């Protein structure tokens, strides 16, 4: 999970992560409705990171957050 911060990972859990393209579209569609500057910064940070990686790199990220939290709580 090294590419994304904890805040970004928490936000990503709310969006369709089935593909990099769908996630980018979802984030860009949501951005006009976000009025909190901190949240805008987080979303823009994720968008920037998603634009510099390719689909193959994106597919390597383990977006199964339950395994991460289960291991942390053991």
MOVENRA-V295221 format. One record per residue. N is the residue number from 1. PSI is psi in whole degrees, 0 to 359 (NA if undefined). OMEGA is omega in degrees with one decimal (* if undefined). Layout:
n: (N,N)
psi: (PSI,PSI)
omega: (OMEGA,OMEGA)
This chain:
n: (1,2,3,4,5,6,7,8,9,10,11,12,13,14,15,16,17,18,19,20,21,22,23,24,25,26,27,28,29,30,31,32,33,34,35,36,37,38,39,40,41,42,43,44,45,46,47,48,49,50,51,52,53,54,55,56,57,58,59,60,61,62,63,64,65,66,67,68,69,70,71,72,73,74)
psi: (15,336,325,143,169,319,319,318,317,320,321,332,343,355,164,111,18,334,158,319,314,321,316,314,315,316,317,325,326,332,319,343,3,124,356,122,325,317,321,318,320,313,315,326,317,314,315,317,319,330,337,347,158,174,323,317,318,318,343,345,131,99,24,89,337,321,320,312,326,317,323,328,357,NA)
omega: (-172.6,-177.0,-174.5,175.9,178.5,177.4,179.5,179.0,178.6,178.9,-179.7,-179.9,-178.0,-173.2,176.8,-178.1,-176.1,174.7,179.4,-179.2,-180.0,178.8,177.1,179.8,-179.2,179.8,179.8,177.0,-177.8,-172.2,180.0,-177.9,-179.7,-176.8,178.8,-174.9,178.1,178.9,176.1,179.2,178.8,-179.8,178.9,176.1,178.0,-180.0,179.1,179.6,-179.7,-179.6,-178.3,176.8,177.6,-177.4,-179.7,177.5,179.2,-177.9,179.8,-178.3,178.5,-178.4,174.5,-174.1,-179.1,178.9,178.9,-177.3,176.5,179.8,-179.0,-176.6,178.6,*)
